[in-house]
Amino acid sequence: MGTETLDSDFAEELISVCRTTVGDELRSIAYFTDEEVEPVYLRDDLDRTADLTGFANQERLGFQAQSAYQGTQLGEYQATIRMFENGYLTRVIYGETGIWVTTDEMSINRFEELTTALKAILTEVVPAENDRGVE
């Protein structure tokens, strides 16, 4: 599964970081904004008919969640992890861009590593003016 409008170097970096962090448990990667969603990676054994628009519409709610959680005693918002019967979805938001990664089951420590790695990539490539003041 390739990318259409996403910079190919950025897409390759996302895949590399996710594969390094998650390993064989990596199922898929998607990049999204308010206006678009772009598949980045899909493991060969998975069905290619997933409703990315439906997923994106749900995950875009995270743009508002960043500010909703500001100033809480929990600290800065880092990521959202959703549990499903066959795996997990991890969403990382930075400014007005986001990435979700789906995985098979894995330990919580690997989710923390994945979140840190994805945040680092987003802060490198996303222009500073895209930052809504949330790290």
Secondary structure, 3 states (H helix, E strand, C coil): CCCCCCCHHHHHHHHHHHHHHHHHHEEEEEEEECCCEEEEEECCCCCCCCCHHHHHHHHCCHHHHHHHCCCCCCCCCCCEEEEECCEEEEEEEECCEEEEEEECCCCHHHHHHHHHHHHHHHHHHCCHHHCCCCC
